[in-house]
Amino acid sequence: MRQITRKQGDRFLSLVSVQPGVPDDLWRDNLLVVLERHGGHMTNAAEALGITRKTLWDKLRSLGVKAKGES
């Protein structure tokens, strides 16, 4: 699988969001890269991706990513 660099992360996810059939593991890995790049700040990461914080949160949860302290 092709790795997306941190520098490319935000732009990549903006592009793949409009393409069908993107594998979940690619979504998950790259959403986490964008979150890390923004220091875990969901609002900033969502803004960089051109989506709402709620959309980012919903996508992460649908991919099985849980918030700290969530069981």
Helices and strands as residue ranges (DSSP letters): H 6-16, H 24-37, H 42-49, H 53-62
